[in-house]
């Protein structure tokens, strides 16, 4: 976009996923919305989309879904990214 109207996707982003393992990108400096979890990947939009292309199917679902964080633990850590096959 232009300097006058910056796009949030021009800033650092991170990969997030929901309970159906659907991935999306989200601003890196914001907490994911309710029901979404961090995949442990952040960087430029292109870097995150490249990661998603390698680790997600054609429906943008994770090929090797990680386990969501245990809600009984009060931890701010993110879920590690799935391993590529």
N, CA and C of each residue as an Amber inpcrd file, in Angstrom:
protein
   255
   0.8370000  -1.1670000   0.0000000   0.0000000   0.0000000   0.0000000
   0.8890000   1.2390000   0.0000000   0.3240000   2.3940000   0.2080000
   1.0920000   3.6330000   0.1900000   1.5200000   4.0100000   1.6080000
   2.4790000   4.9350000   1.6940000   2.9040000   5.4250000   3.0030000
   1.7620000   6.1480000   3.7040000   0.9020000   6.7690000   2.9180000
  -0.2220000   7.4980000   3.4940000  -1.2380000   6.5400000   4.1170000
  -1.4220000   5.3710000   3.5100000  -2.3730000   4.3680000   3.9850000
  -1.6660000   3.0240000   4.1320000  -0.8820000   2.8540000   5.2020000
  -0.1540000   1.5940000   5.3570000  -1.1040000   0.4160000   5.5860000
  -0.6720000  -0.7360000   5.1580000  -1.4320000  -1.9720000   5.3120000
  -0.8000000  -2.7680000   6.4500000  -1.5950000  -3.3240000   7.3580000
  -1.0430000  -4.0920000   8.4730000  -0.2140000  -5.2750000   7.9840000
  -0.4940000  -5.7820000   6.7850000   0.2490000  -6.9200000   6.2450000
   1.6430000  -6.5200000   5.7710000   1.9260000  -5.2320000   5.7110000
   3.2770000  -4.7670000   5.3830000   4.1790000  -4.8080000   6.6150000
   3.6000000  -4.9260000   7.7900000   4.3320000  -5.0310000   9.0500000
   4.5750000  -6.5100000   9.3500000   5.3950000  -6.8480000  10.3460000
   5.5990000  -8.2600000  10.7060000   4.2720000  -8.9380000  11.0670000
   4.1360000 -10.1710000  10.6280000   2.9280000 -10.9640000  10.8880000
   3.3520000 -12.3110000  11.4740000   2.3720000 -13.0750000  11.9320000
   2.6230000 -14.4200000  12.4280000   1.5350000 -15.3380000  11.9050000
   1.8310000 -16.6400000  11.9110000   0.8620000 -17.6360000  11.4800000
   0.0530000 -18.0590000  12.7000000  -1.2620000 -18.0800000  12.5380000
  -2.1650000 -18.5520000  13.5840000  -3.0550000 -19.6320000  12.9860000
  -3.6270000 -20.4780000  13.8500000  -4.5370000 -21.5220000  13.3850000
  -5.6650000 -21.6730000  14.3870000  -6.7970000 -22.2460000  13.9310000
  -7.9540000 -22.4080000  14.8140000  -8.1870000 -23.8910000  15.1310000
  -9.3140000 -24.1990000  15.7730000  -9.6170000 -25.5750000  16.1890000
  -9.8020000 -26.5240000  15.0130000 -10.0370000 -25.9940000  13.8290000
 -10.1460000 -26.8220000  12.6200000  -8.8130000 -26.8920000  11.8890000
  -7.7420000 -26.3700000  12.5070000  -6.3880000 -26.3420000  11.9450000
  -6.2800000 -25.4920000  10.6920000  -7.1920000 -24.5530000  10.5120000
  -7.1230000 -23.6100000   9.4030000  -6.1360000 -22.5070000   9.7770000
  -5.1990000 -22.2150000   8.8880000  -4.1680000 -21.2050000   9.1330000
  -4.5530000 -19.8620000   8.5430000  -3.9910000 -18.8340000   9.1490000
  -4.1380000 -17.4790000   8.6610000  -2.9230000 -16.6930000   9.1430000
  -2.7990000 -15.4590000   8.6590000  -1.7580000 -14.5850000   9.1930000
  -2.4330000 -13.5310000  10.0490000  -1.6760000 -13.0080000  11.0220000
  -2.2080000 -12.0720000  11.9950000  -1.0830000 -11.1170000  12.3670000
  -1.3830000  -9.8740000  12.7000000  -0.3100000  -8.9480000  13.0900000
   0.5360000  -9.5340000  14.2280000   1.8530000  -9.4870000  14.0730000
   2.7650000 -10.1070000  15.0360000   2.6850000  -9.4540000  16.4120000
   2.2960000  -8.2000000  16.4720000   2.2720000  -7.5050000  17.7610000
   0.9310000  -7.6070000  18.4780000   0.0190000  -8.4250000  17.9680000
  -1.2940000  -8.5740000  18.5920000  -1.5110000 -10.0180000  19.0170000
  -2.2760000 -10.1990000  20.0820000  -2.6590000 -11.5400000  20.5190000
  -3.6520000 -12.1010000  19.4950000  -3.6090000 -13.4210000  19.2410000
  -4.5940000 -13.9950000  18.3270000  -6.0100000 -13.8190000  18.8870000
  -7.0060000 -13.7730000  18.0180000  -8.3790000 -13.6680000  18.5090000
  -8.7810000 -14.9470000  19.2440000  -9.8550000 -14.8860000  19.9820000
 -10.3470000 -16.0500000  20.7290000 -10.5180000 -17.2420000  19.7870000
 -10.0300000 -18.3960000  20.2110000 -10.1650000 -19.6140000  19.4200000
  -9.0400000 -19.8320000  18.4230000  -8.0780000 -18.9270000  18.3570000
  -6.9390000 -19.0570000  17.4520000  -5.6680000 -19.1910000  18.2850000
  -4.7000000 -19.9360000  17.7530000  -3.4580000 -20.2280000  18.4590000
  -2.2710000 -19.8580000  17.5790000  -1.1590000 -19.4840000  18.2140000
   0.0560000 -19.1710000  17.4680000   0.7090000 -20.4650000  16.9920000
   1.1610000 -20.4760000  15.7440000   1.8460000 -21.6470000  15.1820000
   3.3470000 -21.5950000  15.4360000   3.8410000 -20.4910000  15.9930000
   5.2630000 -20.3710000  16.2860000   6.0860000 -19.8550000  15.1260000
   5.4300000 -19.2630000  14.1370000   6.1210000 -18.7450000  12.9530000
   5.7630000 -17.2750000  12.8000000   6.7770000 -16.4300000  12.6490000
   6.5150000 -15.0100000  12.4140000   7.5700000 -14.4710000  11.4660000
   7.2760000 -13.3290000  10.8730000   8.1830000 -12.6960000   9.9270000
   7.4030000 -11.8250000   8.9750000   7.9200000 -11.6790000   7.7750000
   7.2100000 -10.8920000   6.7620000   6.0110000 -11.6900000   6.2490000
   5.1280000 -11.0040000   5.5730000   3.9740000 -11.6720000   4.9840000
   4.4320000 -12.7830000   4.0460000   5.4220000 -12.5040000   3.1990000
   5.9110000 -13.5110000   2.2540000   6.5030000 -14.7190000   2.9730000
   7.2730000 -14.4800000   4.0480000   7.8640000 -15.5950000   4.8000000
   6.7760000 -16.4760000   5.4120000   5.7640000 -15.8470000   5.9950000
   4.6850000 -16.6170000   6.6180000   3.8530000 -17.3540000   5.5800000
   3.5940000 -16.7270000   4.4450000   2.8290000 -17.4140000   3.3990000
   3.6340000 -18.5620000   2.7890000   4.9460000 -18.3980000   2.6620000
   5.7860000 -19.5010000   2.1850000   5.7530000 -20.6640000   3.1600000
   5.8220000 -20.3820000   4.4590000   5.7320000 -21.4400000   5.4720000
   4.3970000 -22.1620000   5.3500000   3.3060000 -21.3850000   5.2220000
   1.9730000 -21.9800000   5.1070000   1.8690000 -22.8420000   3.8480000
   2.4720000 -22.3930000   2.7550000   2.4330000 -23.1710000   1.5180000
   3.1100000 -24.5320000   1.6990000   4.1770000 -24.5760000   2.4840000
   4.9020000 -25.8260000   2.7080000   4.2440000 -26.7040000   3.7600000
   3.4970000 -26.1190000   4.6970000   2.9770000 -26.8680000   5.8340000
   1.4660000 -27.0090000   5.8620000   0.7810000 -26.4780000   4.8490000
  -0.6800000 -26.5470000   4.8100000  -1.1330000 -27.1690000   3.4910000
  -2.3330000 -27.7270000   3.5200000  -2.8930000 -28.3030000   2.2950000
  -3.5590000 -27.2040000   1.4550000  -4.2290000 -27.6090000   0.4000000
  -4.8380000 -26.6310000  -0.5130000  -5.9950000 -25.8680000   0.1230000
  -6.4840000 -26.3340000   1.2850000  -7.5650000 -25.6400000   1.9940000
  -7.0210000 -24.8110000   3.1550000  -5.7100000 -24.6280000   3.1810000
  -5.0100000 -23.8540000   4.2080000  -5.1480000 -24.4840000   5.5850000
  -5.2480000 -25.8270000   5.6130000  -5.2580000 -26.5660000   6.8740000
  -3.8740000 -27.1690000   7.0910000  -3.4170000 -27.1720000   8.3360000
  -2.1200000 -27.7430000   8.6620000  -2.0730000 -29.2180000   8.2840000
  -1.0010000 -29.6290000   7.6250000  -0.8220000 -31.0400000   7.2570000
  -0.5600000 -31.8910000   8.4870000   0.2080000 -31.3750000   9.4440000
   0.5240000 -32.0600000  10.6990000   0.0960000 -31.1630000  11.8440000
  -1.1730000 -31.2640000  12.2460000  -1.6760000 -30.3280000  13.2440000
  -0.9940000 -30.4860000  14.5950000  -0.5650000 -29.3670000  15.1890000
  -0.0350000 -29.4160000  16.5500000  -1.1800000 -29.5130000  17.5500000
  -0.8630000 -29.8890000  18.7570000  -1.8690000 -29.8930000  19.8190000
  -2.0410000 -28.4720000  20.3180000  -3.2960000 -28.0120000  20.4940000
  -3.4890000 -26.6710000  21.0410000  -2.9220000 -26.6050000  22.4520000
  -2.5670000 -25.4020000  22.8950000  -2.0500000 -25.2700000  24.2550000
  -3.0690000 -25.7700000  25.2650000  -2.5820000 -26.3660000  26.3440000
  -3.4390000 -26.8610000  27.4090000  -4.0470000 -25.6650000  28.1270000
  -5.3680000 -25.5850000  28.1210000  -6.0400000 -24.4370000  28.7160000
  -5.8950000 -24.4160000  30.2350000  -5.4900000 -25.5330000  30.8560000
  -5.3060000 -25.5520000  32.2970000  -4.0010000 -24.8930000  32.7010000
  -3.0910000 -24.7100000  31.7420000  -1.8340000 -24.0410000  32.0350000
  -1.9690000 -22.5750000  31.6570000  -1.3990000 -21.7330000  32.4460000
  -1.4670000 -20.2980000  32.1780000  -0.1340000 -19.8610000  31.6060000
   0.1590000 -20.2970000  30.3920000   1.4530000 -20.0330000  29.7780000
   1.2700000 -19.2060000  28.5250000   2.2070000 -18.3020000  28.2790000
   2.1420000 -17.4620000  27.0850000   2.9580000 -18.0560000  25.9470000
   3.4890000 -19.2560000  26.1310000   4.3170000 -19.8480000  25.0750000
   3.4500000 -20.2770000  23.9060000   4.0540000 -20.3090000  22.7360000
   3.3220000 -20.7130000  21.5340000   3.5930000 -22.1690000  21.2170000
   2.7680000 -22.7280000  20.3670000   2.9060000 -24.1130000  19.9440000
   3.9910000 -24.1710000  18.8830000   4.9030000 -25.1210000  18.9690000
   5.9350000 -25.2060000  17.9350000   5.3330000 -25.5660000  16.5830000
   5.9580000 -25.1170000  15.4970000   5.4260000 -25.4050000  14.1710000
   5.5060000 -26.9010000  13.8810000   4.5730000 -27.4210000  13.0740000
   4.6320000 -28.8290000  12.7140000   5.8750000 -29.1100000  11.8870000
   6.3750000 -30.3160000  11.9910000   7.5670000 -30.7200000  11.2370000
   7.1770000 -31.0710000   9.8120000   7.9970000 -30.6450000   8.8630000
   7.7620000 -30.9830000   7.4640000   8.1190000 -32.4430000   7.2400000
   7.3470000 -33.1060000   6.3950000   7.6080000 -34.5140000   6.1080000
   8.6260000 -34.6540000   5.0020000
